[in-house]
Amino acid sequence: MDNEIKAWLFDIKLAIDEIESFFEEGNKIFENFNKDIKTKRAVERNLEIIG
């Protein structure tokens, strides 16, 4: 596999892990997320990285 593709996939995996780390286990309530601007922006940024 091309090193560039591996780097891409690694960045995607890190972004997913970071998004998951923003939420307590089992506490993924949209209303809470929507009120927390810092978490919202951090998730949006990681989605940009994935995209």
PDB file of N, CA, C, O and CB in Angstrom:
ATOM      1  N   MET A   1       0.852  -1.185   0.000  1.00  0.00           N
ATOM      2  CA  MET A   1       0.000   0.000   0.000  1.00  0.00           C
ATOM      3  C   MET A   1       0.890   1.238   0.000  1.00  0.00           C
ATOM      4  O   MET A   1       1.921   1.281   0.671  1.00  0.00           O
ATOM      5  CB  MET A   1      -0.965   0.004   1.230  1.00  0.00           C
ATOM      6  N   ASP A   2       0.484   2.213  -0.743  1.00  0.00           N
ATOM      7  CA  ASP A   2       1.212   3.474  -0.871  1.00  0.00           C
ATOM      8  C   ASP A   2       1.304   4.177   0.488  1.00  0.00           C
ATOM      9  O   ASP A   2       0.344   4.186   1.259  1.00  0.00           O
ATOM     10  CB  ASP A   2       0.524   4.395  -1.910  1.00  0.00           C
ATOM     11  N   ASN A   3       2.459   4.758   0.767  1.00  0.00           N
ATOM     12  CA  ASN A   3       2.656   5.460   2.049  1.00  0.00           C
ATOM     13  C   ASN A   3       1.700   6.630   2.225  1.00  0.00           C
ATOM     14  O   ASN A   3       1.280   6.926   3.344  1.00  0.00           O
ATOM     15  CB  ASN A   3       4.087   5.961   2.157  1.00  0.00           C
ATOM     16  N   GLU A   4       1.355   7.295   1.132  1.00  0.00           N
ATOM     17  CA  GLU A   4       0.421   8.420   1.222  1.00  0.00           C
ATOM     18  C   GLU A   4      -0.960   7.932   1.661  1.00  0.00           C
ATOM     19  O   GLU A   4      -1.623   8.589   2.464  1.00  0.00           O
ATOM     20  CB  GLU A   4       0.325   9.157  -0.134  1.00  0.00           C
ATOM     21  N   ILE A   5      -1.387   6.805   1.146  1.00  0.00           N
ATOM     22  CA  ILE A   5      -2.676   6.230   1.527  1.00  0.00           C
ATOM     23  C   ILE A   5      -2.643   5.804   2.990  1.00  0.00           C
ATOM     24  O   ILE A   5      -3.612   6.015   3.720  1.00  0.00           O
ATOM     25  CB  ILE A   5      -3.030   5.027   0.621  1.00  0.00           C
ATOM     26  N   LYS A   6      -1.546   5.211   3.421  1.00  0.00           N
ATOM     27  CA  LYS A   6      -1.415   4.813   4.833  1.00  0.00           C
ATOM     28  C   LYS A   6      -1.503   6.031   5.744  1.00  0.00           C
ATOM     29  O   LYS A   6      -2.160   5.980   6.784  1.00  0.00           O
ATOM     30  CB  LYS A   6      -0.079   4.072   5.069  1.00  0.00           C
ATOM     31  N   ALA A   7      -0.853   7.114   5.366  1.00  0.00           N
ATOM     32  CA  ALA A   7      -0.890   8.342   6.173  1.00  0.00           C
ATOM     33  C   ALA A   7      -2.314   8.882   6.233  1.00  0.00           C
ATOM     34  O   ALA A   7      -2.766   9.333   7.285  1.00  0.00           O
ATOM     35  CB  ALA A   7       0.071   9.415   5.593  1.00  0.00           C
ATOM     36  N   TRP A   8      -3.012   8.838   5.117  1.00  0.00           N
ATOM     37  CA  TRP A   8      -4.411   9.281   5.052  1.00  0.00           C
ATOM     38  C   TRP A   8      -5.283   8.477   5.992  1.00  0.00           C
ATOM     39  O   TRP A   8      -6.054   9.035   6.773  1.00  0.00           O
ATOM     40  CB  TRP A   8      -4.946   9.168   3.624  1.00  0.00           C
ATOM     41  N   LEU A   9      -5.156   7.160   5.913  1.00  0.00           N
ATOM     42  CA  LEU A   9      -5.954   6.281   6.761  1.00  0.00           C
ATOM     43  C   LEU A   9      -5.615   6.465   8.239  1.00  0.00           C
ATOM     44  O   LEU A   9      -6.499   6.409   9.094  1.00  0.00           O
ATOM     45  CB  LEU A   9      -5.742   4.828   6.355  1.00  0.00           C
ATOM     46  N   PHE A  10      -4.349   6.681   8.535  1.00  0.00           N
ATOM     47  CA  PHE A  10      -3.930   6.925   9.918  1.00  0.00           C
ATOM     48  C   PHE A  10      -4.572   8.208  10.447  1.00  0.00           C
ATOM     49  O   PHE A  10      -5.054   8.238  11.579  1.00  0.00           O
ATOM     50  CB  PHE A  10      -2.386   7.017  10.014  1.00  0.00           C
ATOM     51  N   ASP A  11      -4.581   9.271   9.633  1.00  0.00           N
ATOM     52  CA  ASP A  11      -5.204  10.534  10.045  1.00  0.00           C
ATOM     53  C   ASP A  11      -6.703  10.371  10.274  1.00  0.00           C
ATOM     54  O   ASP A  11      -7.258  10.952  11.206  1.00  0.00           O
ATOM     55  CB  ASP A  11      -4.956  11.616   8.993  1.00  0.00           C
ATOM     56  N   ILE A  12      -7.351   9.588   9.431  1.00  0.00           N
ATOM     57  CA  ILE A  12      -8.785   9.339   9.584  1.00  0.00           C
ATOM     58  C   ILE A  12      -9.051   8.595  10.886  1.00  0.00           C
ATOM     59  O   ILE A  12      -9.970   8.938  11.630  1.00  0.00           O
ATOM     60  CB  ILE A  12      -9.333   8.535   8.385  1.00  0.00           C
ATOM     61  N   LYS A  13      -8.244   7.576  11.157  1.00  0.00           N
ATOM     62  CA  LYS A  13      -8.396   6.799  12.402  1.00  0.00           C
ATOM     63  C   LYS A  13      -8.194   7.690  13.633  1.00  0.00           C
ATOM     64  O   LYS A  13      -8.943   7.588  14.605  1.00  0.00           O
ATOM     65  CB  LYS A  13      -7.388   5.619  12.432  1.00  0.00           C
ATOM     66  N   LEU A  14      -7.192   8.553  13.590  1.00  0.00           N
ATOM     67  CA  LEU A  14      -6.958   9.468  14.716  1.00  0.00           C
ATOM     68  C   LEU A  14      -8.137  10.416  14.916  1.00  0.00           C
ATOM     69  O   LEU A  14      -8.536  10.682  16.050  1.00  0.00           O
ATOM     70  CB  LEU A  14      -5.671  10.277  14.490  1.00  0.00           C
ATOM     71  N   ALA A  15      -8.690  10.922  13.829  1.00  0.00           N
ATOM     72  CA  ALA A  15      -9.829  11.835  13.932  1.00  0.00           C
ATOM     73  C   ALA A  15     -11.034  11.133  14.548  1.00  0.00           C
ATOM     74  O   ALA A  15     -11.730  11.708  15.385  1.00  0.00           O
ATOM     75  CB  ALA A  15     -10.195  12.395  12.551  1.00  0.00           C
ATOM     76  N   ILE A  16     -11.278   9.903  14.141  1.00  0.00           N
ATOM     77  CA  ILE A  16     -12.394   9.134  14.706  1.00  0.00           C
ATOM     78  C   ILE A  16     -12.182   8.886  16.193  1.00  0.00           C
ATOM     79  O   ILE A  16     -13.102   9.056  16.993  1.00  0.00           O
ATOM     80  CB  ILE A  16     -12.558   7.796  13.967  1.00  0.00           C
ATOM     81  N   ASP A  17     -10.973   8.486  16.559  1.00  0.00           N
ATOM     82  CA  ASP A  17     -10.667   8.243  17.973  1.00  0.00           C
ATOM     83  C   ASP A  17     -10.831   9.515  18.797  1.00  0.00           C
ATOM     84  O   ASP A  17     -11.316   9.472  19.928  1.00  0.00           O
ATOM     85  CB  ASP A  17      -9.241   7.699  18.128  1.00  0.00           C
ATOM     86  N   GLU A  18     -10.425  10.642  18.227  1.00  0.00           N
ATOM     87  CA  GLU A  18     -10.550  11.909  18.950  1.00  0.00           C
ATOM     88  C   GLU A  18     -12.014  12.285  19.145  1.00  0.00           C
ATOM     89  O   GLU A  18     -12.398  12.728  20.227  1.00  0.00           O
ATOM     90  CB  GLU A  18      -9.813  13.027  18.203  1.00  0.00           C
ATOM     91  N   ILE A  19     -12.832  12.115  18.114  1.00  0.00           N
ATOM     92  CA  ILE A  19     -14.264  12.404  18.242  1.00  0.00           C
ATOM     93  C   ILE A  19     -14.873  11.545  19.346  1.00  0.00           C
ATOM     94  O   ILE A  19     -15.624  12.043  20.185  1.00  0.00           O
ATOM     95  CB  ILE A  19     -14.996  12.157  16.899  1.00  0.00           C
ATOM     96  N   GLU A  20     -14.551  10.263  19.344  1.00  0.00           N
ATOM     97  CA  GLU A  20     -15.093   9.372  20.366  1.00  0.00           C
ATOM     98  C   GLU A  20     -14.634   9.766  21.764  1.00  0.00           C
ATOM     99  O   GLU A  20     -15.370   9.570  22.731  1.00  0.00           O
ATOM    100  CB  GLU A  20     -14.688   7.937  20.077  1.00  0.00           C
ATOM    101  N   SER A  21     -13.442  10.312  21.883  1.00  0.00           N
ATOM    102  CA  SER A  21     -12.919  10.684  23.199  1.00  0.00           C
ATOM    103  C   SER A  21     -13.638  11.897  23.796  1.00  0.00           C
ATOM    104  O   SER A  21     -13.548  12.138  24.999  1.00  0.00           O
ATOM    105  CB  SER A  21     -11.432  10.974  23.098  1.00  0.00           C
ATOM    106  N   PHE A  22     -14.346  12.654  22.970  1.00  0.00           N
ATOM    107  CA  PHE A  22     -15.057  13.834  23.463  1.00  0.00           C
ATOM    108  C   PHE A  22     -16.298  13.490  24.271  1.00  0.00           C
ATOM    109  O   PHE A  22     -16.844  14.341  24.972  1.00  0.00           O
ATOM    110  CB  PHE A  22     -15.445  14.713  22.310  1.00  0.00           C
ATOM    111  N   PHE A  23     -16.740  12.252  24.173  1.00  0.00           N
ATOM    112  CA  PHE A  23     -17.993  11.852  24.807  1.00  0.00           C
ATOM    113  C   PHE A  23     -17.748  10.772  25.844  1.00  0.00           C
ATOM    114  O   PHE A  23     -16.971   9.842  25.629  1.00  0.00           O
ATOM    115  CB  PHE A  23     -18.993  11.360  23.760  1.00  0.00           C
ATOM    116  N   GLU A  24     -18.429  10.916  26.977  1.00  0.00           N
ATOM    117  CA  GLU A  24     -18.366   9.877  27.997  1.00  0.00           C
ATOM    118  C   GLU A  24     -19.054   8.632  27.456  1.00  0.00           C
ATOM    119  O   GLU A  24     -19.959   8.724  26.625  1.00  0.00           O
ATOM    120  CB  GLU A  24     -19.025  10.349  29.331  1.00  0.00           C
ATOM    121  N   GLU A  25     -18.632   7.496  27.919  1.00  0.00           N
ATOM    122  CA  GLU A  25     -19.215   6.233  27.462  1.00  0.00           C
ATOM    123  C   GLU A  25     -20.721   6.234  27.683  1.00  0.00           C
ATOM    124  O   GLU A  25     -21.191   6.420  28.806  1.00  0.00           O
ATOM    125  CB  GLU A  25     -18.569   5.039  28.191  1.00  0.00           C
ATOM    126  N   GLY A  26     -21.461   6.029  26.628  1.00  0.00           N
ATOM    127  CA  GLY A  26     -22.908   5.937  26.716  1.00  0.00           C
ATOM    128  C   GLY A  26     -23.625   7.268  26.870  1.00  0.00           C
ATOM    129  O   GLY A  26     -24.851   7.289  26.980  1.00  0.00           O
ATOM    130  N   ASN A  27     -22.897   8.379  26.883  1.00  0.00           N
ATOM    131  CA  ASN A  27     -23.517   9.688  27.091  1.00  0.00           C
ATOM    132  C   ASN A  27     -23.430  10.514  25.808  1.00  0.00           C
ATOM    133  O   ASN A  27     -22.764  11.548  25.766  1.00  0.00           O
ATOM    134  CB  ASN A  27     -22.838  10.439  28.267  1.00  0.00           C
ATOM    135  N   LYS A  28     -24.102  10.048  24.779  1.00  0.00           N
ATOM    136  CA  LYS A  28     -24.068  10.735  23.489  1.00  0.00           C
ATOM    137  C   LYS A  28     -25.451  11.304  23.194  1.00  0.00           C
ATOM    138  O   LYS A  28     -26.153  10.838  22.297  1.00  0.00           O
ATOM    139  CB  LYS A  28     -23.610   9.771  22.351  1.00  0.00           C
ATOM    140  N   ILE A  29     -25.819  12.304  23.953  1.00  0.00           N
ATOM    141  CA  ILE A  29     -27.128  12.935  23.808  1.00  0.00           C
ATOM    142  C   ILE A  29     -26.947  14.189  22.944  1.00  0.00           C
ATOM    143  O   ILE A  29     -26.152  15.073  23.266  1.00  0.00           O
ATOM    144  CB  ILE A  29     -27.757  13.289  25.215  1.00  0.00           C
ATOM    145  N   PHE A  30     -27.694  14.245  21.853  1.00  0.00           N
ATOM    146  CA  PHE A  30     -27.524  15.324  20.897  1.00  0.00           C
ATOM    147  C   PHE A  30     -27.729  16.704  21.517  1.00  0.00           C
ATOM    148  O   PHE A  30     -26.997  17.640  21.195  1.00  0.00           O
ATOM    149  CB  PHE A  30     -28.475  15.138  19.752  1.00  0.00           C
ATOM    150  N   GLU A  31     -28.692  16.837  22.380  1.00  0.00           N
ATOM    151  CA  GLU A  31     -28.972  18.138  22.992  1.00  0.00           C
ATOM    152  C   GLU A  31     -27.757  18.642  23.780  1.00  0.00           C
ATOM    153  O   GLU A  31     -27.429  19.827  23.732  1.00  0.00           O
ATOM    154  CB  GLU A  31     -30.206  18.043  23.919  1.00  0.00           C
ATOM    155  N   ASN A  32     -27.092  17.736  24.503  1.00  0.00           N
ATOM    156  CA  ASN A  32     -25.896  18.120  25.255  1.00  0.00           C
ATOM    157  C   ASN A  32     -24.777  18.533  24.308  1.00  0.00           C
ATOM    158  O   ASN A  32     -24.085  19.524  24.541  1.00  0.00           O
ATOM    159  CB  ASN A  32     -25.429  16.964  26.156  1.00  0.00           C
ATOM    160  N   PHE A  33     -24.610  17.768  23.248  1.00  0.00           N
ATOM    161  CA  PHE A  33     -23.594  18.090  22.247  1.00  0.00           C
ATOM    162  C   PHE A  33     -23.875  19.441  21.608  1.00  0.00           C
ATOM    163  O   PHE A  33     -22.967  20.255  21.440  1.00  0.00           O
ATOM    164  CB  PHE A  33     -23.533  17.000  21.172  1.00  0.00           C
ATOM    165  N   ASN A  34     -25.111  19.675  21.259  1.00  0.00           N
ATOM    166  CA  ASN A  34     -25.490  20.896  20.561  1.00  0.00           C
ATOM    167  C   ASN A  34     -25.276  22.147  21.420  1.00  0.00           C
ATOM    168  O   ASN A  34     -25.059  23.232  20.880  1.00  0.00           O
ATOM    169  CB  ASN A  34     -26.940  20.811  20.129  1.00  0.00           C
ATOM    170  N   LYS A  35     -25.334  22.012  22.735  1.00  0.00           N
ATOM    171  CA  LYS A  35     -25.126  23.140  23.646  1.00  0.00           C
ATOM    172  C   LYS A  35     -23.653  23.428  23.909  1.00  0.00           C
ATOM    173  O   LYS A  35     -23.311  24.524  24.354  1.00  0.00           O
ATOM    174  CB  LYS A  35     -25.824  22.874  24.955  1.00  0.00           C
ATOM    175  N   ASP A  36     -22.780  22.468  23.644  1.00  0.00           N
ATOM    176  CA  ASP A  36     -21.355  22.597  23.960  1.00  0.00           C
ATOM    177  C   ASP A  36     -20.580  23.031  22.712  1.00  0.00           C
ATOM    178  O   ASP A  36     -20.177  22.196  21.903  1.00  0.00           O
ATOM    179  CB  ASP A  36     -20.790  21.257  24.513  1.00  0.00           C
ATOM    180  N   ILE A  37     -20.379  24.327  22.565  1.00  0.00           N
ATOM    181  CA  ILE A  37     -19.780  24.884  21.347  1.00  0.00           C
ATOM    182  C   ILE A  37     -18.349  24.375  21.109  1.00  0.00           C
ATOM    183  O   ILE A  37     -17.952  24.165  19.963  1.00  0.00           O
ATOM    184  CB  ILE A  37     -19.775  26.408  21.426  1.00  0.00           C
ATOM    185  N   LYS A  38     -17.584  24.179  22.176  1.00  0.00           N
ATOM    186  CA  LYS A  38     -16.207  23.706  21.998  1.00  0.00           C
ATOM    187  C   LYS A  38     -16.165  22.296  21.424  1.00  0.00           C
ATOM    188  O   LYS A  38     -15.405  22.015  20.497  1.00  0.00           O
ATOM    189  CB  LYS A  38     -15.459  23.744  23.327  1.00  0.00           C
ATOM    190  N   THR A  39     -16.980  21.423  21.975  1.00  0.00           N
ATOM    191  CA  THR A  39     -17.030  20.050  21.479  1.00  0.00           C
ATOM    192  C   THR A  39     -17.578  20.029  20.061  1.00  0.00           C
ATOM    193  O   THR A  39     -17.095  19.284  19.209  1.00  0.00           O
ATOM    194  CB  THR A  39     -17.889  19.165  22.401  1.00  0.00           C
ATOM    195  N   LYS A  40     -18.573  20.839  19.821  1.00  0.00           N
ATOM    196  CA  LYS A  40     -19.181  20.913  18.494  1.00  0.00           C
ATOM    197  C   LYS A  40     -18.138  21.312  17.442  1.00  0.00           C
ATOM    198  O   LYS A  40     -18.045  20.694  16.381  1.00  0.00           O
ATOM    199  CB  LYS A  40     -20.354  21.917  18.496  1.00  0.00           C
ATOM    200  N   ARG A  41     -17.368  22.337  17.745  1.00  0.00           N
ATOM    201  CA  ARG A  41     -16.336  22.798  16.804  1.00  0.00           C
ATOM    202  C   ARG A  41     -15.226  21.764  16.634  1.00  0.00           C
ATOM    203  O   ARG A  41     -14.705  21.586  15.533  1.00  0.00           O
ATOM    204  CB  ARG A  41     -15.739  24.125  17.281  1.00  0.00           C
ATOM    205  N   ALA A  42     -14.867  21.091  17.710  1.00  0.00           N
ATOM    206  CA  ALA A  42     -13.821  20.065  17.636  1.00  0.00           C
ATOM    207  C   ALA A  42     -14.271  18.892  16.776  1.00  0.00           C
ATOM    208  O   ALA A  42     -13.494  18.362  15.982  1.00  0.00           O
ATOM    209  CB  ALA A  42     -13.446  19.572  19.043  1.00  0.00           C
ATOM    210  N   VAL A  43     -15.527  18.490  16.934  1.00  0.00           N
ATOM    211  CA  VAL A  43     -16.059  17.401  16.119  1.00  0.00           C
ATOM    212  C   VAL A  43     -16.118  17.839  14.655  1.00  0.00           C
ATOM    213  O   VAL A  43     -15.750  17.076  13.762  1.00  0.00           O
ATOM    214  CB  VAL A  43     -17.465  16.972  16.621  1.00  0.00           C
ATOM    215  N   GLU A  44     -16.572  19.044  14.414  1.00  0.00           N
ATOM    216  CA  GLU A  44     -16.637  19.560  13.035  1.00  0.00           C
ATOM    217  C   GLU A  44     -15.260  19.559  12.390  1.00  0.00           C
ATOM    218  O   GLU A  44     -15.119  19.181  11.227  1.00  0.00           O
ATOM    219  CB  GLU A  44     -17.223  20.983  13.015  1.00  0.00           C
ATOM    220  N   ARG A  45     -14.255  19.976  13.128  1.00  0.00           N
ATOM    221  CA  ARG A  45     -12.885  20.006  12.586  1.00  0.00           C
ATOM    222  C   ARG A  45     -12.408  18.598  12.238  1.00  0.00           C
ATOM    223  O   ARG A  45     -11.805  18.388  11.186  1.00  0.00           O
ATOM    224  CB  ARG A  45     -11.914  20.658  13.598  1.00  0.00           C
ATOM    225  N   ASN A  46     -12.673  17.643  13.110  1.00  0.00           N
ATOM    226  CA  ASN A  46     -12.263  16.280  12.828  1.00  0.00           C
ATOM    227  C   ASN A  46     -13.023  15.692  11.649  1.00  0.00           C
ATOM    228  O   ASN A  46     -12.473  14.881  10.905  1.00  0.00           O
ATOM    229  CB  ASN A  46     -12.459  15.417  14.048  1.00  0.00           C
ATOM    230  N   LEU A  47     -14.265  16.085  11.469  1.00  0.00           N
ATOM    231  CA  LEU A  47     -15.009  15.636  10.294  1.00  0.00           C
ATOM    232  C   LEU A  47     -14.417  16.235   9.013  1.00  0.00           C
ATOM    233  O   LEU A  47     -14.433  15.599   7.960  1.00  0.00           O
ATOM    234  CB  LEU A  47     -16.497  16.017  10.424  1.00  0.00           C
ATOM    235  N   GLU A  48     -13.900  17.455   9.112  1.00  0.00           N
ATOM    236  CA  GLU A  48     -13.203  18.052   7.965  1.00  0.00           C
ATOM    237  C   GLU A  48     -11.961  17.246   7.615  1.00  0.00           C
ATOM    238  O   GLU A  48     -11.665  17.028   6.440  1.00  0.00           O
ATOM    239  CB  GLU A  48     -12.819  19.515   8.263  1.00  0.00           C
ATOM    240  N   ILE A  49     -11.245  16.810   8.627  1.00  0.00           N
ATOM    241  CA  ILE A  49     -10.046  16.000   8.398  1.00  0.00           C
ATOM    242  C   ILE A  49     -10.421  14.692   7.719  1.00  0.00           C
ATOM    243  O   ILE A  49      -9.744  14.252   6.789  1.00  0.00           O
ATOM    244  CB  ILE A  49      -9.308  15.722   9.727  1.00  0.00           C
ATOM    245  N   ILE A  50     -11.501  14.070   8.183  1.00  0.00           N
ATOM    246  CA  ILE A  50     -11.939  12.810   7.597  1.00  0.00           C
ATOM    247  C   ILE A  50     -12.368  13.018   6.138  1.00  0.00           C
ATOM    248  O   ILE A  50     -12.081  12.193   5.271  1.00  0.00           O
ATOM    249  CB  ILE A  50     -13.098  12.206   8.420  1.00  0.00           C
ATOM    250  N   GLY A  51     -13.057  14.132   5.886  1.00  0.00           N
ATOM    251  CA  GLY A  51     -13.571  14.401   4.546  1.00  0.00           C
ATOM    252  C   GLY A  51     -12.505  14.844   3.614  1.00  0.00           C
ATOM    253  O   GLY A  51     -12.779  15.111   2.444  1.00  0.00           O
TER     254      GLY A  51
END
